[in-house]
């Protein structure tokens, strides 16, 4: 590459603090290249890694990106794909097992601060933009537009990763045995597809227009549930969307008077509740135990549900338990000012928290992924909570003349 091309590639470098990944026996590198201790995308080939991606000729680099983004597994790719969204990775892992019947499905969590050589993490979306500039043929056939749309939150890591690179892997079977589908039942793709199949068996094929429409709708539902990006979009909308009907009902209506000036109707309805406890008492009939606050839907955190998420977090080991529990809590919209969230943070007080120097400047905030934003916010809250506790402890020591005084966390 010439200096201009090398600079264009380096401009796509972006390193979020935590990344997640799903792999199986059919992923790049095969079973030998996707283990709990090694990630080697070129394990099944005779290809060798270049020391840096920018060391390649521009044509070779362009071809590698094209084949990687196009899921052309017959060609070698030195990249492994990662995501800032744990929701995306969990849905992807379940699809690998249920739809494609792949085995050895693993879910990885990576702390890039421990990654050897951080200048090997690239933003997939920026690389796609670079492809659009370098080759207009991608833009004409619509392929690049499709990839660009679904590459939000995706990051590529160049080269081989070993155990010291700061990742942890847990099998999907282990998470399922620990209660993944019980804690997040909407991830249970097999149960949903079985339900659609049972319904199809009950409907007699009378070849009427109504029966044909039912079959068409059922096929569409099956594609939505088994399709990766469609399912992610469906879940995010269900977990994080703003209820427009509720907002419309709460909005004050205006009408013009005789002179054409707007007159605001007097609102005799009760004011909106200010906290989750009031909302919960006023919305007992909402589905799935949801709570609405200012037009947004929140999911409460009962103790048994929190214990289920913590059991899943423990599968990743003590070092990752705190981080993964917060990531699992963030899969749905939470009222971050509620007492329940404070209980979550207090339940994690005794667990080690990874160094938090990068939380405030994490580049993944620009991806605007709802569950990722909430995850970073909870990490920031937990860090602030522990820093405040340390400050209070230091003040207590000073007040006691150097003798330590136990101060309960707020």
N, C-alpha and C positions, 0 to 999 in steps of 0.2 A: 504494500500500500504506500501511496505517497503521503506526505505530511497532512494534506487536506483531508484525505480519506481516513487517515488514522485519527485525526481530530474529530471527524464526524462520528466515528465509532465510539471514541472516548466520551463524547457528549451524551451517549446513551447509558453510561455507567450510572447505576442507582442502587443503593444498598439499604433496604429497609431492615429494621432490627430483627424481626422474627418472620420466618417464612415457613410455609407448610407444603407438603407434597404427598401424592399418592402414587404407588407403583405396584406392579404385579410381575408375574413371570413373563408377560408379553411386552413389558416396557422396554425401552432402549437399553441394551446391555444384557437382557435376559435375566434368569434367576441368579446367575453368578455376579451380575453387575448391579443388582438391587437387593442388598442384604441389610441387616441391622448394623453392619460395620463398614460397608463399602457401597459407594454409588459410582458406577463406572459405565457411562453411556456407550463406550466403545469396546466393552468386554467381549462382544460376539464378533468383532471384526479384527482385521489385521492393521487397522489404522492406528496412527500414533498422534498424541496430542501435541499441538504447537505450544510453545511456552506462553505465548499470548495470542489472543484472537487477532490482534492487529498485525501479527507477524505474517499472516496469510496474504496471498494476492487478493485483490478486491473481487475478482471473478469467483475465486474459490469460496471466499467468505459469503458472497451473495448467494451462491448455490447452497451452501450449508444452511443458511437462514431459510431459504425457500423450501428446502426439503424438510426442515424441522417444523416450520409453521404449517406445512401441508400434510403432516402426519405420514410422510413417506418413509416407513420404517425399513424399506429395503436399502435405503441410503444411510450412510454413517452420519451421525451428528455428535459433535463434542459437547452438546449442551444437555443439561437436565432442567426440566421445567418446574418452577415453584410458584406458589401463590401466596398473597397476603391474606386470603380469605380461607379460614378454616371450614366454613360452610361449603365453599366450592370443592374443597379437597374431600370432605366427607361424602358429598353426593357423588363425586367422581369415583371414589373408592367403592361405594356400594354398587354403582353401575358396572364397574369392572367385574365384580363378583356375580351379580344377578343377571345382567343383560348379556355380557360376553363370556361368562363362566370361566373367568381367569382365576388363577390360584396364587397363593403366596402374596395376597394383597397387604401392603404395608402402608402405614401413615407416618410420615416424618414431620418432625418439628426441628427447625434449624435456628440457632442463634448466630447471626452473621458476625457478631463482634468477636467470636472465637474462630471465624473462618480464616484459614491460612491464605493470604492474598485476597483482600477485599476488592481489588480492582479486577474482578472476574464476574461480577454480578451486573447484569444488563436489564434495563427496562424493556420488556417485549414490545410494548406499544411504541416506544421511541424507535426501536429497530424496525418495526413495521413502517413507520413514517419514513425512515431512511430508505427502505426498499421502494416506497412509492416514488421517491425522488430519483432513485437510481434506475428504475425500470418501469416505464409507464405501461407496459403490457399487463402488469398485475392489476393496475387500476382499471383498465378497459374491460377485462373479463369479470370484474366484480369480486374476484377471489380475495384481493387485498382488503377491500372494504369489509368483507365478512370477517376476516381475521382480526382486523383492527377493532371491530365492534366487540369481539369476545376476548380480547387480550387485556382487558382492564384488570389490574392487579396481578398480572403474570410477570414473572422475572426469570431470566435464564442465567444459569451458572455454568461457566465454561470450565471444563476439565473434570478430573476425578476428585471425589470427596472421600476422605478417610475418617475414622472415628475421632481423631483430635480436632476435626473441623467443626465440632460443636453441634452435631445433630443427634437426635434420638428417634428411634423407630419402634413402632408398636403395630402388631398385626391387627387387621380388622376383626378377626375372630376373637381376639382378646378383648377388644372394646365391646363387641356384641355380648360376650359372656359377662362383661362387667355392667351391662345394662344400657348400652347405647340406644337401642330402639325403644326401651322403656322410658328413658329420659327425653329422647327426641324421636317420638314415634313417626313423625313425618318423613324420617329418613328410611323407614322400612319399605323399600321399593317392592320387595317380593310379596309382602302382604297386600299391597295395593293392587299389584298386577294379578294376584290370585283372586282378589275380590272382583276385578273386572272380568276375569275368565269365568267365575261362578255365575255372574250376572248374565254373561253371554250364553251359558249353557241353559239357564232358566228361560230365556226368551226363545220361543219357538220361531224358526225361520219361515214365516208365512209369506214372505216375498211382497208384502205390502209396502207402500211408500213410508209408512211409519216405521216399519221394521228396518227398512233400508237406511233411514235417517238415524235410527238408534245405532245400527252397526257402524255407520260413518262417524258418529259422535264418539263411540267407544274406541274406534281406532285412533281418533284424534287424541282422546284422553290417554291412551296407551303410549303414544308418541311423546306427549307432554311429560308423562311420568318417567319414561325411560330416556328421553333426550336430556343431555347434560345442561346445556345453556337454558333451554326452556324451563327445566325444573328449578334451576338456580333463580331465574327471574320470578318464577311462581312463588317460591319460598320467600324471597326477599320482599316481594309485594305483600305477602301474607304476614310476615313478621315485622315489617318496618313501615308500611305505607300509612299515610294520613287519611283518616276516614273522611272523605269529602262530604258525604251525606250528613254526617254529624256536624261538620263545620258549617254546612249550609243551614242546618237547623238552628245553630247557635248564632249565626250572623244576623245583625240587626238590619231590617229591611228599610229601604228609603223609597219615598215617592215624591213627585213634584207637587207643589201647591199651585194655586191659581196663577201666581206670578211666575211659575217655572222654577222657583227655588226648591231644593230638596228639603223635605221634612223627615226627620228620623222618628220612626215609630217608637213609642215608649215600650221598653222591654219589661214586662211584668214577671218574666220567668226568674227562677232562682239563680243566683250567681253560680258560676262554675266552681266546683270544689278545688281546693288549693293543695290537697295532698292525696296520696294514694289511699289512705285509710278511708277518707270520706268518699272517694270514687268507688272503692270496693263495696261500700255499703249501699251506694246508689245504683250499682250496675251488677246486681246479683245474677241477672239472666243473660249476661253476655256469654257467648260460646268460648270454650277452652279456658275459662277463668280469666279472660282478659279484662283489663281496666282501662278506661278512657280518661285521659287528662288533656284538656285543651285541644280536643279533636284528635289526639294521637292514642294509639292502642299500646298498652304496656302489659307484659306478662308478669304476674307476681312471682315471688320466690319462696314458696313454702319450704319448710325445713326438710321434708322428705325428698323434695326435688333437688334442693341444694346438695344433700348428701349423695344423691345419685350422680350429680355432675362432679363432685369431689372424688367419687370412686373411679370415674373415668379419668380424671386428672392424675390419680395415683398410678394408673397404668404406665405413665411416662416416667416414673421414678420420682424420688424426693426432690431432685434438683429442678424438675420441670413441673411438679404438681401445682405449684402456685400459679405459674404462667398459664398452663393449659386449663386450669379450672376457670380462670378469668376469661380465656378465649371461648370456652364452652358457655359460660354465662352470657357472653356477648352475642350468641347466635340469634337472640331475639331482643327486641327493643325493651330496655329496662328504664324505669324511673330512677335515675342516678341520685336523686335527692331523697329517696325513700329509706325507711328504716331497714328494709330487707337488704338493700345493697350494703348498708353499713354492717349488717350482720355477716354478709359475705366477706367483707374485708377483715372483720374481726376474727372470723373463722380461719383466716389464712395468716394470722399474725405470727404463728410459730414456725412457718415454713420459710425456707431461704428464698429470697427474691434476687433475681439476676441484676447485675449492675444496670442502672437506669440512665446512663449518661446520654443515650441516643433517643429517648422517648419523645422529647419535646421537638426534635428536628427530624422526625421520621418522614422520609419522602413519600411513604404510602398514603399520607393524608391527602395528597393531591389526586389519588385515585377515586376518592369520594365513595368508598365502599362502606355501607352502613355498619356492618358488624365489625369491620376493622377500626373504624373511628371510635366505636364504643369500647372496643378492646383497649385501644391506646389510652382512652380517657380513664378507664378503670385502673390501668397500670399507673397512670399519673396520680390518681386518687390514692392508691395504695402506697405509692412512694411518699407522697405528701403526709399521709397519715403516720408512717413510720418515722419520718423526719421530725414531725411535731412531737411524737412520743419521745424521741431521743432528746429533743430540746427540753421538754418538761422534765425528763429524768436528770439531765445535767443541772437544771435549775434546782431540782430537789436535792441533789448532792451538795451543791453550793450552800443551800439554806441549812443543810444538816451538818455543815462543817466537814464535808468530804465523805460523810457516811451515806451510803446508798439507801434511798427510800423507794419502795415499790409504788408506782403510780399507775392506776388503771387506765387503759386506753379509752379515748372518747368514742 
